Amino acid sequence: MQYEDMFRSVLRAFPTAAVISTCGHISRDLFNFQDREGNFYLVGSMGMAAPVGVGVALADPGRPVVVLDGDGSLAMNTGGMLSVGATGARLLHVALDNGVHGSTGGQRTVPFEDPVAAALAFGYRRALSVDTPDVDWASIDAFPAFVHAKVRPRDVPVGRRVVHTPDELRERFTRFLSVT
């Protein structure tokens, strides 16, 4: 499965969600796939997608929040998972696992032996592993939830960089949160 397969699946299932994407290629891929005010791209903030997502979920508990993380970013800050699990927030944490640090040259990531078991141990209410975009999203009926998504390493050039400045990202995301 490619990244965009999972993006398509998640965005179709959660069209009104606030989406927080980790730094690097995942944010660039999401930006090139479907730039929208409800996407908050964490340019240069490796390991911080889950903690930022928790903040958004706690500030607006009625809105679904989706965190798109990478396996390298997830390993960078597993403490962020503990924060997510402790809150009970309405948050879906999707870890896109391609086995490499794609944004820094393709170095192999340290394998996370059982991310589903770790998520449950950290307090996530539901966790599963998928290798296709055909996820039964309706079966995720308890939050926070964790989806470990096996994706293929990139085999095409990465798209253009996010063109919005950090201030523009903050302003448009704030606008999205206040309107919808």
C-alpha positions as CSV (number, residue, x, y, z in Angstrom):
1,M,0.0,0.0,0.0
2,Q,1.2,3.5,-0.8
3,Y,0.8,6.5,1.5
4,E,-1.8,8.1,-0.6
5,D,-3.9,4.9,-0.4
6,M,-4.1,5.4,3.3
7,F,-4.7,9.1,3.0
8,R,-7.6,8.5,0.7
9,S,-9.1,5.9,3.0
10,V,-8.8,8.0,6.2
11,L,-10.0,11.3,4.6
12,R,-13.0,9.5,3.1
13,A,-13.9,8.0,6.5
14,F,-13.2,11.2,8.5
15,P,-14.0,14.1,6.1
16,T,-14.4,16.7,8.9
17,A,-11.4,15.6,10.9
18,A,-8.6,17.9,11.9
19,V,-5.5,16.2,10.4
20,I,-2.1,16.6,12.0
21,S,0.8,15.2,9.9
22,T,4.3,14.5,11.0
23,C,7.3,16.3,9.5
24,G,9.0,15.4,6.3
25,H,7.7,13.3,3.5
26,I,4.4,12.5,5.1
27,S,3.5,16.2,5.4
28,R,4.7,16.7,1.8
29,D,2.8,13.7,0.5
30,L,-0.4,14.8,2.3
31,F,0.0,18.4,1.0
32,N,0.4,17.2,-2.5
33,F,-2.4,14.7,-2.2
34,Q,-5.0,17.0,-0.7
35,D,-4.1,20.4,0.8
36,R,-6.9,21.7,2.9
37,E,-7.3,24.1,5.8
38,G,-8.0,21.2,8.1
39,N,-4.5,19.8,7.6
40,F,-1.8,20.9,10.0
41,Y,1.6,20.0,8.6
42,L,4.3,19.8,11.3
43,V,7.2,21.0,9.3
44,G,10.4,20.2,11.2
45,S,8.7,18.7,14.3
46,M,9.7,15.1,14.3
47,G,7.9,13.0,17.0
48,M,5.4,15.8,17.9
49,A,2.3,14.8,15.8
50,A,0.6,12.8,18.6
51,P,1.2,15.5,21.3
52,V,-0.1,18.2,19.0
53,G,-3.1,16.0,18.1
54,V,-3.9,15.5,21.8
55,G,-4.0,19.3,22.3
56,V,-6.4,19.8,19.4
57,A,-8.6,16.9,20.5
58,L,-8.8,18.2,24.1
59,A,-9.5,21.8,22.9
60,D,-12.3,20.6,20.6
61,P,-13.6,17.2,22.0
62,G,-16.5,17.0,19.5
63,R,-14.3,16.9,16.5
64,P,-12.5,13.8,15.2
65,V,-8.7,14.3,15.1
66,V,-6.5,12.2,12.9
67,V,-2.7,12.0,13.5
68,L,-0.7,10.8,10.5
69,D,2.7,9.7,11.9
70,G,5.7,7.8,10.5
71,D,7.4,4.9,12.1
72,G,10.6,6.9,12.6
73,S,8.6,9.8,14.2
74,L,6.7,7.4,16.4
75,A,9.9,5.9,17.6
76,M,11.3,9.4,18.2
77,N,8.6,10.1,20.8
78,T,6.9,7.0,22.2
79,G,6.1,9.2,25.2
80,G,3.6,11.0,23.0
81,M,1.7,7.7,22.8
82,L,1.4,7.7,26.6
83,S,0.0,11.2,26.5
84,V,-2.6,10.1,23.9
85,G,-3.6,7.0,25.8
86,A,-4.0,8.9,29.1
87,T,-6.4,11.5,27.8
88,G,-9.2,9.4,26.3
89,A,-9.3,11.9,23.5
90,R,-11.3,11.4,20.3
91,L,-8.2,10.8,18.3
92,L,-7.2,8.4,15.6
93,H,-3.4,7.8,15.5
94,V,-2.3,6.3,12.2
95,A,1.4,5.2,12.0
96,L,2.5,4.8,8.4
97,D,5.3,2.2,8.7
98,N,7.6,1.9,5.7
99,G,10.6,0.6,7.7
100,V,12.8,3.6,6.8
101,H,13.5,7.2,7.6
102,G,12.4,8.3,4.2
103,S,12.9,12.0,4.7
104,T,16.6,11.7,5.6
105,G,17.8,9.3,3.0
106,G,16.1,5.9,3.6
107,Q,18.1,4.7,6.6
108,R,16.4,1.7,8.2
109,T,14.3,2.5,11.3
110,V,14.6,0.5,14.5
111,P,11.8,-2.0,14.2
112,F,8.9,-1.4,16.6
113,E,8.3,-5.0,17.5
114,D,4.5,-4.8,18.3
115,P,3.1,-1.3,18.0
116,V,-0.4,-2.5,18.4
117,A,0.4,-4.1,21.8
118,A,2.3,-1.0,22.8
119,A,-0.6,1.3,21.9
120,L,-3.0,-0.8,24.0
121,A,-0.4,-0.8,26.9
122,F,-0.2,3.0,26.6
123,G,-4.0,3.2,27.1
124,Y,-5.4,3.4,23.5
125,R,-8.9,1.9,23.6
126,R,-8.6,0.3,20.2
127,A,-5.6,-0.7,18.1
128,L,-5.1,-2.7,14.9
129,S,-2.6,-3.4,12.2
130,V,-3.4,-3.1,8.5
131,D,-1.7,-3.7,5.2
132,T,-4.4,-2.5,2.9
133,P,-6.5,0.7,2.8
134,D,-9.7,-1.3,3.1
135,V,-10.1,-0.6,6.8
136,D,-13.5,-1.0,8.5
137,W,-13.3,2.4,10.1
138,A,-16.8,1.9,11.6
139,S,-15.3,-0.9,13.7
140,I,-13.2,1.7,15.5
141,D,-15.7,2.6,18.1
142,A,-13.5,3.6,21.0
143,F,-11.0,6.4,21.2
144,P,-8.2,7.1,21.3
145,A,-7.5,4.5,18.6
146,F,-4.3,3.4,16.9
147,V,-3.8,2.0,13.4
148,H,-0.4,0.5,12.4
149,A,-0.4,0.8,8.6
150,K,2.2,-1.1,6.7
151,V,3.1,1.0,3.6
152,R,5.7,0.5,0.9
153,P,8.9,2.6,0.9
154,R,8.7,5.4,-1.6
155,D,9.4,4.4,-5.2
156,V,8.7,7.8,-6.8
157,P,10.2,11.2,-6.2
158,V,8.6,13.1,-3.3
159,G,6.3,16.0,-4.3
160,R,6.9,19.7,-3.7
161,R,7.4,21.1,-0.2
162,V,4.5,22.6,1.8
163,V,4.3,26.2,0.5
164,H,2.5,27.7,3.5
165,T,4.5,29.5,6.2
166,P,4.1,28.4,9.8
167,D,2.1,31.5,10.5
168,E,-0.2,30.7,7.5
169,L,-0.6,27.1,8.6
170,R,-1.6,28.3,12.1
171,E,-4.1,30.9,10.8
172,R,-5.8,28.6,8.3
173,F,-6.0,25.7,10.8
174,T,-7.4,28.0,13.4
175,R,-10.0,29.2,10.9
176,F,-10.9,25.6,10.1
177,L,-11.4,24.8,13.8
178,S,-13.5,27.8,14.4
179,V,-15.8,27.4,11.4
180,T,-16.5,23.7,11.2
